Every structure is written in structure tokens, then in C-alpha cells.
Amino acid sequence: MDMQSAAERSDVILDAVLREIQPELRWVHGPTTVGSCDVSRRRAVMTDISAARRGNLLGVVDRFWRKSGYRMTAVNNDAEFPAVYAQTPDGFGVRLRIGGEGQAFFQVDTPCVRESAVADSTSQATAPPYEGEFIPRPNIHSDFWSAEAPEVGVAHGR
């Protein structure tokens, strides 16, 4: 597998988890970085996820990754900056972490692969593209994800 193929596999992994989350999260592409033999693809969620709903999001993602055969490698239960980390059966590292102001970030890190050029992702972002070097903080309201009370007893996701 070369870097371009690994980047495309990363996009498939990201597309699958984001499709699983209902109601839909709006997201933009983060930077793609290329190392000496690996690639990282990122997506930044632009939907405002309230502190009360972050656990719902982490739970949906954790269950989906486990159902997909991923091995959970770490869980950070920090109240402000929680995260879940896993590895796919074919060696791709995946993570969801909550950053400043509750912004969710998904990332896939490839295993070491053969060097090649890497094109931009062809996955269509679901939030308006941003101008400039930095991704702004989440700015899209969701009646579900932005709500200030936790959802109890309802599992979202397919």
C-alpha cells in the first residue's frame, strides 16, 4: 500500500464513522500531514456539541468502532477534553478527541506505507469551507447536539 491508498482508506474510515452519527454532524477537512512513511487525515466538527452531549457522541463512536472490529487502545475520561482511541484490524490508528470550546476532532493515522504523493481528500465536507489558515470554533447549532441536557436512554447511531 502506498501513501495515497492509505489516505483513501483513512477517508473511508472517517466517512463511515461520521455517517453513523445521527443527527448528522457538520464538519470540515483538517490538514492532511505526511510523515516519512505515514499519513494523517483529520476532520474538524463544526457542529456545536454541548458539554452535556459530549458523552453521547463519544458513546456512539466507541460502540461503532467496537462493532467494526476496532481494538480500543485508550479512553480519556477528562471532563473537559475527553477522547477515545482505537486501532483498526489493518493497523490504522483512529481517534476522536474533544478540544477547546468542545470542538470535536477526528483523526486517522496510517501504518507505515510506501512513499507516494498524496492528493487532497475527495470526501465532501458537510459544513461551509473556511477561509484562512485556522479552522474556527464550532459555529453550527444542532437542536440535538447543542442541547444543554444529556440524552438519557436513547442510543443514536444506526
Order of alpha helices (4+ residues) and beta strands (2+ residues): alpha-beta-beta-beta-alpha-beta-beta-beta-beta
